[in-house]
Amino acid sequence: MATKSSDGNMALIAYNYDGTDDKKSKSDEITIDLKGLSAKRNIKVSVTILDKNNDNTYREWERSGIP
């Protein structure tokens, strides 16, 4: 999903997330190609990993004893 604000800033979110993460495969990779960006603009890239061990609410629920 991509958005552009009135001041020209853009935001992009891409995900391929299964909360159980039991069937992870090579197809879970996401490639993003950005073209036409101006060299005069600042670019900030942030990555949040959601997988079996990182930011996984399902696994945290399991670790807490499945209340």
Helices and strands as residue ranges (DSSP letters): E 2-4, E 10-12, G 26-28, H 57-63
